[in-house]
């Protein structure tokens, strides 16, 4: 039987797929997962799941993200060559200079 293994590196991190093990039962699969996947990198925990229990939903079955065009939300839809971008950069530089002057005491 094939078991899929997911590893969590640090507390609070997501578990990510790191491979699989071949084992006859759950306990052996957990032991094999520790030996094969838990010792190579820092590991907080492992999930060991029977391969046939892992479900997949792909783009052929579902329209992920809805059907409306929301490309305006992606940063790649914006260009940095506009006057507004230059104004923002100039403003940031002015703020940094003012902060440096305050720290030196140049009021």
Secondary structure in CASP SS format (residue, H / E / C, confidence):
PFRMAT SS
TARGET T0000
AUTHOR 0000-0000-0000
METHOD secondary structure of the structure
MODEL  1
X C 1.00
X E 1.00
X E 1.00
X E 1.00
X E 1.00
X E 1.00
X E 1.00
X E 1.00
X C 1.00
X C 1.00
X C 1.00
X C 1.00
X C 1.00
X C 1.00
X C 1.00
X E 1.00
X E 1.00
X E 1.00
X E 1.00
X E 1.00
X E 1.00
X E 1.00
X C 1.00
X C 1.00
X C 1.00
X H 1.00
X H 1.00
X H 1.00
X H 1.00
X H 1.00
X H 1.00
X H 1.00
X H 1.00
X H 1.00
X H 1.00
X H 1.00
X H 1.00
X H 1.00
X C 1.00
X C 1.00
X C 1.00
X C 1.00
X C 1.00
X C 1.00
X E 1.00
X E 1.00
X E 1.00
X E 1.00
X E 1.00
X E 1.00
X H 1.00
X H 1.00
X H 1.00
X C 1.00
X C 1.00
X C 1.00
X C 1.00
X C 1.00
X C 1.00
X C 1.00
X C 1.00
X C 1.00
X C 1.00
X C 1.00
X C 1.00
X C 1.00
X C 1.00
X C 1.00
X C 1.00
X C 1.00
X H 1.00
X H 1.00
X H 1.00
X C 1.00
X H 1.00
X H 1.00
X H 1.00
X C 1.00
X C 1.00
X C 1.00
X C 1.00
X C 1.00
X H 1.00
X H 1.00
X H 1.00
X H 1.00
X H 1.00
X H 1.00
X H 1.00
X H 1.00
X H 1.00
X H 1.00
X H 1.00
X H 1.00
X H 1.00
X H 1.00
X H 1.00
X H 1.00
X H 1.00
X H 1.00
X H 1.00
X H 1.00
X H 1.00
X H 1.00
X C 1.00
X C 1.00
X C 1.00
END
